Amino acid sequence: MIHIEKLYKSYGKLSVLKDININLKKGHVYGIVGENGAGKTTLFRCIAGLEKYEGSINSQHKLLKQHLGLLLTNPFFFEKLTGKEYIKLLTNARHKTVEDIESKNIFNLPLNKYASTYSTGMKKKLALTAILLQDNDCFILDEPFNGVDIQSNIIITEIIHKLKSLNKIVVISSHIFSTLEDTCDTIHLLKNGSITKTVVKADFKTLEQEMKAFSIGSKIETLNLK
Amino acid sequence: MLLHFNIQFKILNRRFSDFGLPPIIAYLLLSILFVTVSNALFTKTEYAVYLYYFLVFSTLSKLSDRERNDFLKLCYKGNVYFKLRLLENLVIALPFIGFLIYRLAFIPILIIVAIVLIMTIINFNTNVNYTIPTPFYKTPFEFITGFRKTFFLFPIAYALAFISIAVDNFNLGIASIIFVLLICISYYSKPEKDFYVWSFNLSAVAFLNTKIKTAIYHSSLLVLLPIIILCCNFYHHFFVILFFVILGYIFIITMLLAKYSIYPKSMHIPEGIMIVFCVFFPPLLIVILPYFYKRAIKQLQLILE
């Protein structure tokens, strides 16, 4: 369980996160939804301990980061480092030994090529493979489906289901509602740095319709497309 | 076209400012450095002009990157694009041409102008995507990425060691050791993204110790060949060789600690000045090394603990 209470984060005078209160339970998948700049990535960085914040984030682990797999929106890769070496670096960092990395290459990535030359989707898949091989208890996946092909999207969805069945905590952000619908138990709506709504699976359809109505409104008409 | 040069100028100025230097001072310092180094080169070696060709070519090759030029071609029409590229290349080559005019070396000027013209037409991929094998697979990343970026320098460094034996010049041999260790030092000049430090399940002290051990172990592998060559042929200078190798290790550690002392930011002028002072007066390391170490621990604790 991860218990987030009264979490505030600001950069100078700019308040990015305001009074976030969430409980993340084992064996549950949580979705964080919000417009670009709503504060999703900052929230993830706070949970990971990559940002200073006000408030508290507690878990059963003394140091949550040591049990957390973090998939960033745009994973950074060193120039001239192969996919295999990237996995080695991240598993070494968690004192894990993976004997045969090739056999764990479920996305069929060219592991002996430089990761920096991979496409967006391949980079995402490599970063995901690496954190999965770290044997974490909790996963934060920031836009895991972004740029990934349909076949791999199916695999990622199944991976999330498997993590849930293994009693892991999974937090996902995505801009594709259907992917959240397929994977999440609960969705938190983040708006201007605050959680404005929490929705359980039974009410996902209503949430989607509300979001559509709110997001689209009469915006398209203002474009005056001819 | 003017907009393009305006943007490039602004980007360059921002880079200087980010480094902690006001652009005007940076231009002044670079001009002084260029003239001083050029003067020294042309008075001390007959190969200076070849180095000039190499420098012009390697700098212009960065501007000839295919991806960059594809973007420019999308923005500017045929003639304008070629004028722009020619102007860019000329601006880069101008200081070199200027110094050669001062030296009244007219043939090298023609060769440099030819390089400028050729590089205006040619575009190529500056990134070689062939995976260069390294012996550092077990502990990524500094030496893996660093070695692949600088692999072409090692044959030169090792050749110096062999030449030192051929011409019976011990100093040249020492220069080859220093050269290899300087390459290794350069692997620690830039900070990695915080994610790569954050991922480690180590305390700040353990993290630094691991990094230092890896640095010493891997740099030893790279410097081993010149050490063996020199020890076999100049065995009576064994302690001098040992002194320079140990000093090299200490500077690698200093650079590593300096990098993390201000992490996740890049090293700025204060760290650079401290390291330069240590180069000219190594006993200063007794003070600087613990200083960097304490600051590095403090910075790393924010991310790791």
Interface residues (C-beta under 8 A of the other chain):
Chain A: A48 G49 L50 K52 L63 K65 Q66 L70 L72 P75 F76 F78 E79 K80 L81 T82 E85 Y86 K88 L89 L90 N92 A93 R94 H95 N112 K113 Y114 T117
Chain B: N127 N129 T131 I132 Y137 K138 T139 P140 F141 I144 T145 R148 K149 E192 K193 D194 F195 Y196 W198 S199 F200 N201 L202 L302 I303 E305
